[in-house]
């Protein structure tokens, strides 16, 4: 397997927004699966002030080949001025699952 599976993270303001983004990412083959984790609390610096917000975390399973397209599309769908989009490579996993992620995010699938 030369291509890598990525686990990308993105916070959303609520479950409605999170679900709409997840549906679009999976529907457009930018993600194989998106988990919505409600009930997180975020504390962050924004425009010189400390912010505290309840958010929903998206755990996005994608591929390195689709990450650039995901980072282009996600801000179009997101209400934040600067949405969080970060990813880490998945170095280990059940091989059939990793193959499934790559197949679902392939342009040819």
Protein Blocks (a to p, Z undefined) as FASTA:
>chain_A
ZZdcdddddddfbfklmmmmmmmmmmnopafbdcddehiacdddeehiacdddddddddd
ddfklmmmmmmmmmmmpmbfbdcddddddfbdcfklmmmmmmmmpfkZZ
